[in-house]
């Protein structure tokens, strides 16, 4: 009798669980709002995404998947930052 093997979950599931992702995006967006300008906020975001890229690459995730994740992360962060421009000092 053959034993069924469990499917091995991909690293993608462990790399960015949705609950943790939302908290991190909110934290990064809050830090971006503290920056004096949109350029400084963008630099902060890029620095974070560079760290995240290295972490995910270390888990063996493909560059295409990482790029897709970083794009989604950046879009979500900017949406939070610009949701209420009055609260951002650079506005």
C-alpha positions, 0 to 999 in steps of 0.5 A: 500500500502506497502512503499519500504524501502531503503536498509541500506548501510553497514558501510563498505561504510562509513568506507573507502571511496576510495578517502580518503583511497588513501590520507591516504595511501599516507600520511602513506607511506610518513611518513614511508619513513621518518623512518630510516629503514624498521623496523621503518617504519613497526612499524609506519605502525602497530601503524597506523593500530592498531588505524584504527582497533579500529576505525573500530571496534567501527563502528561495522565492523567485525574482518574479514573485518577489517583484510582484510582492514588492509592487503590491506592498508599495501600492498598499503603503502609498494608498495608506499614506495618501488616504488622508493627506492632511495627516501627512506633514509633507502635504 
